[in-house]
Amino acid sequence: MGDGARPDHRGAVTGERAILRHSGEVESSVSDDTSGALLIRLFVGGPVLGALAGMAQTASSSTVWLLHGQPDFYFRGWQGVQVSFAMWAVGGAMAGAAFLLVLLMWEVTLKRAVRLALFVPVVVAVGFLIAFAVTWIEFQRGALITLFGLPMLSELLALAFAAACAPVLARPLSREAHSPI
């Protein structure tokens, strides 16, 4: 600090910071600092989001199944529920990683960060409610609702909600910090 530069509000020396910014070193150090957080969001946040959403949908479907007296329609006994939990947890984790990759590309493009600590519970809760409503209707009809031959209506509605919800739960992305939460 003997060169006359004064510290800024973050404790960094303003003159040194300007030189580093001009030389490009700040940009590389920012990307080095945030790459770990981005990897955590992608390889932990995405699969956790997907697995929780898949398990929430199975929990919702099994709740409707229980409320209808466990008929041999949606599940075939408790083993079917257990297999469905495992299958949707693994499938959801894979889909969640892909979804979060798209979400991270959206964040970088629009310079906004989605708050995962708020986003994950909202998406899981709404996914549960969507699956409950769709499964209830399926039980009332006595047949699965299909789109293009696939019984994936609740999953597609939950995905559409998550995509629509992301901009609402986003905050401006600062260059100095990109928190994994």
ROSE-4610 file (N, C-alpha, C; in Angstrom, 1 decimal, always signed):
// ROSE-4610
residu = [M/M/M/G/G/G/D/D/D/G/G/G/A/A/A/R/R/R/P/P/P/D/D/D/H/H/H/R/R/R/G/G/G/A/A/A/V/V/V/T/T/T/G/G/G/E/E/E/R/R/R/A/A/A/I/I/I/L/L/L/R/R/R/H/H/H/S/S/S/G/G/G/E/E/E/V/V/V/E/E/E/S/S/S/S/S/S/V/V/V/S/S/S/D/D/D/D/D/D/T/T/T/S/S/S/G/G/G/A/A/A/L/L/L/L/L/L/I/I/I/R/R/R/L/L/L/F/F/F/V/V/V/G/G/G/G/G/G/P/P/P/V/V/V/L/L/L/G/G/G/A/A/A/L/L/L/A/A/A/G/G/G/M/M/M/A/A/A/Q/Q/Q/T/T/T/A/A/A/S/S/S/S/S/S/S/S/S/T/T/T/V/V/V/W/W/W/L/L/L/L/L/L/H/H/H/G/G/G/Q/Q/Q/P/P/P/D/D/D/F/F/F/Y/Y/Y/F/F/F/R/R/R/G/G/G/W/W/W/Q/Q/Q/G/G/G/V/V/V/Q/Q/Q/V/V/V/S/S/S/F/F/F/A/A/A/M/M/M/W/W/W/A/A/A/V/V/V/G/G/G/G/G/G/A/A/A/M/M/M/A/A/A/G/G/G/A/A/A/A/A/A/F/F/F/L/L/L/L/L/L/V/V/V/L/L/L/L/L/L/M/M/M/W/W/W/E/E/E/V/V/V/T/T/T/L/L/L/K/K/K/R/R/R/A/A/A/V/V/V/R/R/R/L/L/L/A/A/A/L/L/L/F/F/F/V/V/V/P/P/P/V/V/V/V/V/V/V/V/V/A/A/A/V/V/V/G/G/G/F/F/F/L/L/L/I/I/I/A/A/A/F/F/F/A/A/A/V/V/V/T/T/T/W/W/W/I/I/I/E/E/E/F/F/F/Q/Q/Q/R/R/R/G/G/G/A/A/A/L/L/L/I/I/I/T/T/T/L/L/L/F/F/F/G/G/G/L/L/L/P/P/P/M/M/M/L/L/L/S/S/S/E/E/E/L/L/L/L/L/L/A/A/A/L/L/L/A/A/A/F/F/F/A/A/A/A/A/A/A/A/A/C/C/C/A/A/A/P/P/P/V/V/V/L/L/L/A/A/A/R/R/R/P/P/P/L/L/L/S/S/S/R/R/R/E/E/E/A/A/A/H/H/H/S/S/S/P/P/P/I/I/I]
num = [1/1/1/2/2/2/3/3/3/4/4/4/5/5/5/6/6/6/7/7/7/8/8/8/9/9/9/10/10/10/11/11/11/12/12/12/13/13/13/14/14/14/15/15/15/16/16/16/17/17/17/18/18/18/19/19/19/20/20/20/21/21/21/22/22/22/23/23/23/24/24/24/25/25/25/26/26/26/27/27/27/28/28/28/29/29/29/30/30/30/31/31/31/32/32/32/33/33/33/34/34/34/35/35/35/36/36/36/37/37/37/38/38/38/39/39/39/40/40/40/41/41/41/42/42/42/43/43/43/44/44/44/45/45/45/46/46/46/47/47/47/48/48/48/49/49/49/50/50/50/51/51/51/52/52/52/53/53/53/54/54/54/55/55/55/56/56/56/57/57/57/58/58/58/59/59/59/60/60/60/61/61/61/62/62/62/63/63/63/64/64/64/65/65/65/66/66/66/67/67/67/68/68/68/69/69/69/70/70/70/71/71/71/72/72/72/73/73/73/74/74/74/75/75/75/76/76/76/77/77/77/78/78/78/79/79/79/80/80/80/81/81/81/82/82/82/83/83/83/84/84/84/85/85/85/86/86/86/87/87/87/88/88/88/89/89/89/90/90/90/91/91/91/92/92/92/93/93/93/94/94/94/95/95/95/96/96/96/97/97/97/98/98/98/99/99/99/100/100/100/101/101/101/102/102/102/103/103/103/104/104/104/105/105/105/106/106/106/107/107/107/108/108/108/109/109/109/110/110/110/111/111/111/112/112/112/113/113/113/114/114/114/115/115/115/116/116/116/117/117/117/118/118/118/119/119/119/120/120/120/121/121/121/122/122/122/123/123/123/124/124/124/125/125/125/126/126/126/127/127/127/128/128/128/129/129/129/130/130/130/131/131/131/132/132/132/133/133/133/134/134/134/135/135/135/136/136/136/137/137/137/138/138/138/139/139/139/140/140/140/141/141/141/142/142/142/143/143/143/144/144/144/145/145/145/146/146/146/147/147/147/148/148/148/149/149/149/150/150/150/151/151/151/152/152/152/153/153/153/154/154/154/155/155/155/156/156/156/157/157/157/158/158/158/159/159/159/160/160/160/161/161/161/162/162/162/163/163/163/164/164/164/165/165/165/166/166/166/167/167/167/168/168/168/169/169/169/170/170/170/171/171/171/172/172/172/173/173/173/174/174/174/175/175/175/176/176/176/177/177/177/178/178/178/179/179/179/180/180/180/181/181/181]
x = [+0.8/+0.0/+0.8/+2.2/+3.0/+3.0/+2.3/+2.3/+1.2/+0.5/-0.5/-1.9/-2.0/-3.4/-4.1/-5.4/-6.2/-7.0/-7.3/-8.1/-9.6/-10.2/-11.7/-12.5/-13.8/-14.6/-14.5/-13.8/-13.7/-12.3/-11.5/-10.1/-9.1/-9.4/-8.5/-7.9/-6.7/-6.1/-6.6/-7.2/-7.8/-6.9/-5.7/-4.7/-4.3/-4.0/-3.6/-4.7/-5.9/-7.1/-7.3/-7.1/-7.2/-6.2/-5.0/-3.9/-4.3/-4.7/-5.1/-6.2/-7.2/-8.4/-8.0/-7.1/-6.6/-5.8/-5.1/-4.2/-5.0/-6.2/-7.0/-6.8/-6.0/-5.8/-7.0/-7.8/-9.0/-10.0/-10.2/-11.1/-10.7/-9.4/-9.0/-9.2/-8.9/-9.0/-10.5/-11.3/-12.8/-13.3/-12.9/-13.3/-12.7/-11.5/-10.9/-11.7/-12.0/-12.8/-14.2/-14.8/-16.2/-16.3/-15.3/-15.4/-15.8/-15.2/-15.6/-17.0/-17.5/-18.9/-19.8/-19.4/-20.3/-20.3/-19.2/-19.1/-20.0/-19.9/-20.8/-22.2/-22.6/-24.0/-24.4/-23.5/-23.9/-23.9/-22.9/-22.7/-23.3/-23.7/-24.4/-25.8/-25.9/-27.2/-28.2/-27.8/-28.6/-29.2/-28.3/-28.8/-29.6/-29.3/-30.1/-31.5/-31.5/-32.8/-33.6/-33.0/-33.7/-34.2/-33.3/-33.7/-34.8/-34.7/-35.8/-37.1/-37.1/-38.3/-38.9/-38.0/-38.5/-39.1/-38.5/-39.0/-40.3/-40.4/-41.6/-42.8/-42.5/-43.6/-44.0/-43.1/-43.5/-44.2/-43.8/-44.5/-45.9/-46.1/-47.4/-48.3/-47.7/-48.5/-48.8/-47.9/-48.2/-49.3/-49.3/-50.3/-51.7/-51.8/-53.1/-53.5/-52.5/-52.7/-53.3/-52.7/-53.2/-54.6/-54.8/-56.2/-57.3/-56.9/-57.8/-57.9/-57.3/-57.3/-56.4/-55.2/-54.2/-54.7/-55.4/-55.8/-54.7/-54.9/-53.9/-53.9/-53.6/-53.7/-52.4/-52.0/-50.8/-49.6/-49.7/-48.6/-49.2/-48.3/-48.7/-48.1/-48.6/-48.1/-47.0/-46.5/-45.4/-44.1/-43.9/-42.6/-42.6/-43.8/-43.9/-43.6/-44.0/-43.7/-42.2/-41.6/-40.1/-39.3/-39.7/-39.0/-39.2/-40.4/-40.6/-39.8/-39.7/-38.8/-37.4/-36.9/-35.5/-35.3/-36.2/-36.2/-36.3/-37.2/-37.4/-36.3/-35.7/-34.5/-33.4/-33.1/-31.9/-32.2/-33.4/-33.8/-33.9/-34.4/-34.5/-33.1/-32.2/-30.8/-30.2/-30.4/-29.8/-30.4/-31.7/-32.4/-32.1/-31.9/-31.6/-30.2/-29.3/-28.0/-28.1/-28.8/-29.0/-29.8/-30.8/-31.6/-30.7/-29.9/-29.1/-28.0/-27.5/-26.6/-27.2/-28.4/-29.2/-29.4/-29.7/-29.9/-28.6/-27.5/-26.2/-25.9/-26.2/-26.0/-26.9/-28.1/-29.0/-28.5/-27.9/-27.3/-26.2/-25.3/-24.1/-24.6/-25.5/-26.0/-26.7/-27.6/-28.3/-27.7/-26.6/-25.8/-26.7/-27.5/-28.4/-28.1/-28.2/-28.0/-29.3/-29.6/-30.8/-30.4/-31.2/-30.9/-31.4/-30.5/-30.8/-31.5/-31.1/-31.7/-33.2/-33.6/-35.1/-35.7/-34.9/-35.4/-35.8/-34.9/-35.1/-36.3/-36.5/-37.8/-39.1/-39.0/-40.2/-40.5/-39.5/-39.7/-40.2/-39.6/-40.0/-41.4/-41.8/-43.1/-44.2/-43.9/-44.8/-44.9/-43.8/-43.8/-44.6/-44.6/-45.4/-46.9/-47.3/-48.7/-49.1/-48.3/-48.7/-48.9/-47.9/-48.1/-49.3/-49.6/-50.8/-52.1/-52.2/-53.3/-53.4/-52.3/-52.4/-52.7/-52.1/-52.4/-53.8/-54.3/-55.7/-56.7/-56.4/-57.2/-57.1/-55.9/-55.7/-56.5/-56.5/-57.3/-58.8/-59.2/-60.6/-61.0/-60.1/-60.4/-60.2/-59.3/-59.0/-58.0/-57.3/-56.3/-55.3/-54.1/-53.0/-53.2/-52.8/-52.8/-51.5/-51.6/-50.3/-50.2/-48.9/-48.6/-47.6/-48.0/-47.2/-46.9/-47.9/-47.8/-47.0/-46.6/-45.8/-46.6/-46.7/-47.4/-46.5/-46.2/-45.2/-45.8/-47.1/-47.7/-47.2/-47.2/-46.8/-45.3/-44.5/-43.0/-42.8/-43.6/-43.4/-44.0/-45.1/-45.6/-44.7/-44.1/-43.1/-41.9/-41.4/-40.3/-40.6/-41.8/-42.2/-42.3/-42.8/-42.9/-41.5/-40.6/-39.2/-38.6/-38.8/-38.2/-38.8/-40.1/-40.8/-40.4/-40.1/-39.8/-38.4/-37.5/-36.1/-35.9/-36.4/-36.2/-36.7/-37.8/-38.4/-37.5/-36.9/-36.1/-34.6/-34.3/-32.9/-32.5/-31.3/-30.7/-29.6/-29.3/-28.2/-26.9/-26.1/-24.9/-23.7/-23.1/-21.9/-20.7/-19.7/-18.5/-17.6/-17.7/-16.7/-17.1/-18.4/-18.8/-19.9/-19.8/-20.9/-21.1/-22.0/-22.3/-23.0/-22.6/-23.3/-24.7/-25.1/-26.5/-27.2]
y = [-1.2/+0.0/+1.2/+1.1/+2.2/+3.0/+2.4/+3.0/+4.1/+4.4/+5.4/+4.8/+3.5/+3.0/+2.8/+2.9/+2.8/+1.5/+0.9/-0.3/+0.0/-0.9/-0.7/-1.3/-1.3/-1.8/-3.3/-4.1/-5.5/-5.8/-4.8/-5.0/-5.2/-5.3/-5.4/-4.0/-4.0/-2.7/-2.3/-1.1/-0.6/-0.5/+0.1/+0.2/-1.2/-2.1/-3.4/-4.2/-4.0/-4.6/-4.1/-2.8/-2.3/-2.8/-3.0/-3.6/-5.0/-5.8/-7.2/-7.3/-6.4/-6.5/-6.2/-5.2/-4.9/-6.0/-6.7/-7.8/-9.1/-9.2/-10.4/-11.4/-11.1/-12.1/-12.2/-11.2/-11.2/-12.2/-12.1/-13.0/-14.4/-14.8/-16.1/-16.6/-15.7/-16.2/-16.3/-15.5/-15.6/-16.9/-17.3/-18.5/-19.7/-19.6/-20.7/-20.9/-19.8/-19.8/-20.4/-20.1/-20.5/-21.9/-22.4/-23.7/-24.8/-24.8/-25.8/-25.7/-24.5/-24.3/-24.7/-24.4/-24.9/-26.4/-27.0/-28.5/-29.1/-28.5/-29.0/-28.9/-27.7/-27.5/-28.5/-28.8/-29.7/-31.1/-31.6/-33.0/-33.4/-32.5/-32.8/-32.2/-30.9/-30.3/-30.9/-31.1/-31.7/-33.0/-34.0/-35.3/-35.3/-34.5/-34.5/-33.9/-32.8/-32.3/-33.3/-34.0/-35.0/-36.2/-36.7/-37.8/-37.5/-36.3/-35.9/-35.7/-35.1/-34.9/-36.3/-37.2/-38.5/-39.3/-39.2/-39.8/-39.1/-37.8/-37.1/-37.5/-37.7/-38.1/-39.6/-40.4/-41.8/-41.8/-40.9/-40.8/-40.3/-39.4/-38.9/-39.9/-40.7/-41.7/-42.8/-43.2/-44.2/-43.8/-42.4/-41.9/-42.0/-41.7/-41.8/-43.3/-44.2/-45.6/-46.1/-45.6/-46.0/-45.5/-44.2/-43.7/-44.4/-45.0/-45.8/-47.3/-47.6/-49.0/-50.0/-49.5/-50.3/-51.3/-50.8/-51.6/-52.1/-53.1/-53.7/-52.9/-51.6/-50.7/-50.0/-49.1/-48.3/-49.1/-49.7/-50.5/-51.9/-52.9/-54.3/-54.7/-54.1/-54.4/-53.4/-53.6/-52.7/-52.9/-54.1/-54.2/-53.3/-53.1/-52.2/-50.8/-50.4/-49.0/-48.9/-49.9/-49.9/-49.8/-50.6/-50.6/-49.2/-48.7/-47.4/-46.3/-46.3/-45.4/-45.4/-46.6/-46.8/-46.3/-46.8/-46.4/-44.9/-44.3/-42.8/-42.0/-42.5/-41.8/-41.8/-43.0/-43.1/-42.3/-42.5/-41.8/-40.3/-39.9/-38.5/-37.9/-38.6/-38.1/-37.8/-38.8/-38.6/-37.4/-37.3/-36.2/-34.9/-34.9/-33.7/-33.1/-34.0/-33.5/-32.8/-33.4/-32.8/-31.4/-31.4/-30.2/-29.1/-29.5/-28.4/-27.9/-28.8/-28.3/-27.2/-27.4/-26.4/-25.2/-25.4/-24.3/-23.5/-24.1/-23.4/-22.6/-23.2/-22.5/-21.2/-21.4/-20.2/-19.2/-19.6/-18.7/-17.9/-18.6/-17.9/-16.9/-17.3/-16.5/-15.2/-15.4/-14.2/-13.6/-14.1/-13.6/-13.4/-14.5/-14.6/-16.0/-16.1/-17.4/-17.8/-19.1/-19.6/-20.1/-19.7/-20.1/-21.5/-22.4/-23.9/-24.2/-23.5/-23.7/-23.4/-22.6/-22.2/-23.0/-23.2/-23.8/-25.3/-26.0/-27.5/-27.8/-27.2/-27.5/-27.1/-26.0/-25.5/-26.5/-26.9/-27.8/-29.2/-29.7/-31.0/-30.9/-29.9/-29.8/-29.6/-28.8/-28.6/-29.9/-30.6/-31.9/-32.9/-32.9/-33.8/-33.5/-32.2/-31.8/-32.1/-31.9/-32.1/-33.6/-34.4/-35.9/-36.4/-35.8/-36.2/-35.9/-34.8/-34.4/-35.3/-35.5/-36.4/-37.8/-38.3/-39.7/-39.9/-38.9/-38.9/-39.0/-38.2/-38.2/-39.6/-40.1/-41.4/-42.5/-42.4/-43.4/-43.3/-42.0/-41.8/-42.3/-42.1/-42.6/-44.1/-44.7/-46.1/-46.4/-45.3/-45.5/-44.4/-44.7/-43.7/-42.7/-41.4/-40.3/-40.4/-40.5/-40.6/-39.4/-39.0/-38.1/-38.7/-38.8/-39.4/-40.9/-41.5/-42.9/-43.2/-42.1/-42.3/-41.7/-42.5/-41.9/-41.0/-39.8/-38.9/-37.5/-37.4/-36.1/-35.3/-36.0/-35.3/-34.9/-35.7/-35.4/-34.2/-34.2/-33.0/-31.8/-31.8/-30.7/-30.1/-31.0/-30.6/-30.0/-30.5/-30.0/-28.6/-28.4/-27.1/-26.1/-26.5/-25.6/-25.2/-26.2/-25.9/-24.9/-25.1/-24.2/-22.8/-22.7/-21.4/-20.8/-21.6/-21.1/-20.5/-21.0/-20.7/-19.1/-18.4/-17.0/-16.2/-16.7/-16.1/-16.2/-17.3/-17.6/-17.3/-16.5/-16.1/-14.8/-14.6/-13.3/-12.9/-11.6/-11.2/-11.9/-12.4/-13.1/-12.1/-12.1/-11.2/-11.8/-11.0/-11.6/-12.1/-11.5/-11.9/-13.2/-13.5/-14.7/-15.4/-16.7/-17.5/-18.7/-18.4/-19.4/-20.6/-21.8/-23.0/-23.1/-22.2/-22.2/-21.0]
z = [+0.0/+0.0/+0.0/-0.1/-0.1/-1.4/-2.5/-3.8/-3.9/-2.8/-2.8/-3.0/-3.3/-3.6/-2.3/-2.3/-1.1/-1.2/+0.0/-0.1/-0.4/-1.2/-1.4/-0.3/-0.5/+0.6/+0.8/+0.0/+0.2/+0.7/+0.9/+1.5/+0.4/-0.9/-1.9/-2.3/-2.7/-3.1/-4.4/-4.5/-5.7/-6.9/-6.7/-7.8/-8.3/-7.4/-7.8/-8.5/-8.0/-8.7/-10.1/-10.3/-11.6/-12.6/-12.1/-12.9/-13.3/-12.2/-12.5/-13.4/-13.3/-14.1/-15.6/-15.8/-17.1/-17.7/-16.9/-17.4/-17.7/-17.2/-17.4/-16.2/-15.2/-14.2/-13.3/-13.1/-12.3/-12.9/-14.2/-14.9/-14.7/-14.9/-14.7/-13.3/-12.3/-10.9/-10.5/-11.1/-10.8/-11.4/-12.6/-13.2/-12.4/-11.9/-11.2/-9.8/-9.2/-7.9/-8.1/-9.2/-9.4/-10.0/-10.7/-11.4/-10.4/-9.2/-8.2/-7.8/-7.6/-7.2/-8.4/-9.6/-10.7/-10.9/-10.6/-10.7/-9.6/-8.4/-7.3/-7.7/-8.3/-8.7/-9.7/-10.7/-11.8/-11.3/-10.6/-10.3/-9.0/-8.2/-6.9/-7.0/-7.3/-7.3/-8.3/-9.5/-10.5/-10.2/-9.9/-9.5/-8.3/-7.3/-6.1/-6.4/-7.2/-7.6/-8.3/-9.3/-10.1/-9.3/-8.4/-7.6/-6.6/-6.0/-5.1/-5.8/-7.0/-7.8/-8.2/-8.6/-9.0/-7.8/-6.6/-5.4/-5.0/-5.1/-4.7/-5.6/-6.9/-7.8/-7.4/-7.1/-6.7/-5.3/-4.4/-3.1/-3.4/-4.3/-4.6/-5.2/-6.2/-6.8/-5.9/-5.0/-4.0/-3.0/-2.7/-1.8/-2.4/-3.7/-4.4/-4.5/-4.7/-4.8/-3.4/-2.3/-1.0/-0.7/-1.1/-0.9/-1.7/-2.8/-3.6/-3.2/-2.1/-1.6/-2.2/-2.7/-3.3/-4.4/-5.4/-6.4/-7.3/-8.1/-8.9/-10.3/-10.1/-11.3/-11.5/-10.6/-10.7/-10.2/-9.1/-8.6/-8.3/-8.3/-8.0/-6.7/-5.6/-4.3/-3.9/-2.7/-2.1/-2.8/-3.4/-4.2/-5.4/-6.0/-7.1/-6.7/-5.5/-5.0/-4.8/-4.2/-3.9/-5.2/-6.2/-7.5/-8.2/-8.1/-8.7/-8.0/-6.6/-5.9/-6.5/-6.5/-7.0/-8.5/-9.3/-10.7/-10.9/-10.3/-10.4/-9.8/-8.7/-8.1/-9.1/-9.7/-10.6/-11.9/-12.4/-13.7/-13.4/-12.3/-12.0/-11.8/-11.2/-11.0/-12.4/-13.3/-14.6/-15.3/-15.3/-15.9/-15.2/-13.9/-13.1/-13.5/-13.8/-14.2/-15.5/-16.5/-17.8/-17.6/-16.8/-16.6/-16.0/-15.0/-14.4/-15.3/-16.2/-17.2/-18.1/-18.5/-19.3/-18.4/-17.1/-16.2/-16.1/-15.9/-15.8/-17.1/-18.2/-19.5/-19.5/-19.0/-18.9/-18.0/-16.9/-15.9/-16.5/-17.2/-17.8/-18.9/-19.7/-20.8/-20.3/-19.3/-18.8/-17.5/-17.1/-15.9/-14.7/-14.5/-13.3/-12.7/-11.4/-10.7/-10.0/-10.2/-9.6/-8.2/-7.2/-5.8/-5.6/-5.6/-5.5/-4.2/-3.1/-1.8/-1.8/-2.6/-2.8/-3.9/-5.0/-6.2/-6.0/-5.4/-5.2/-4.4/-3.2/-2.5/-3.2/-3.9/-4.7/-5.8/-6.5/-7.7/-7.2/-6.1/-5.5/-5.0/-4.3/-3.7/-4.8/-5.8/-6.9/-7.8/-8.0/-8.7/-7.9/-6.6/-5.8/-6.1/-6.0/-6.3/-7.7/-8.7/-10.1/-10.2/-9.7/-9.8/-9.1/-7.9/-7.2/-8.1/-8.6/-9.5/-10.7/-11.4/-12.6/-12.2/-11.2/-10.8/-10.3/-9.6/-9.2/-10.4/-11.4/-12.6/-13.3/-13.3/-13.9/-13.2/-11.9/-11.1/-11.4/-11.5/-11.8/-13.2/-14.1/-15.5/-15.6/-14.7/-14.8/-15.9/-16.4/-17.5/-17.3/-17.8/-17.7/-18.8/-18.5/-19.5/-20.2/-21.5/-22.3/-23.2/-23.5/-24.5/-25.4/-26.7/-27.7/-27.3/-26.7/-26.3/-25.0/-24.4/-23.1/-21.9/-20.8/-19.7/-18.9/-19.4/-18.8/-18.5/-18.4/-18.3/-17.0/-15.9/-14.6/-14.7/-15.3/-15.4/-16.3/-17.4/-18.4/-17.8/-17.0/-16.4/-15.3/-14.5/-13.5/-14.1/-15.2/-15.9/-16.5/-17.1/-17.6/-16.4/-15.3/-14.1/-13.7/-13.6/-13.2/-14.1/-15.4/-16.4/-16.2/-16.0/-15.8/-14.5/-13.5/-12.1/-12.0/-12.8/-12.7/-12.8/-13.8/-13.8/-12.6/-12.1/-10.9/-9.7/-9.5/-8.4/-8.6/-9.6/-9.9/-9.4/-9.1/-8.7/-9.6/-9.7/-10.6/-10.2/-11.2/-10.9/-10.8/-9.7/-9.5/-10.0/-10.4/-11.0/-9.9/-8.7/-7.6/-6.9/-6.9/-6.2/-6.9/-7.0/-7.5/-6.5/-5.6/-4.5/-5.1/-4.6/-5.0/-4.5/-3.6/-3.1/-3.5]
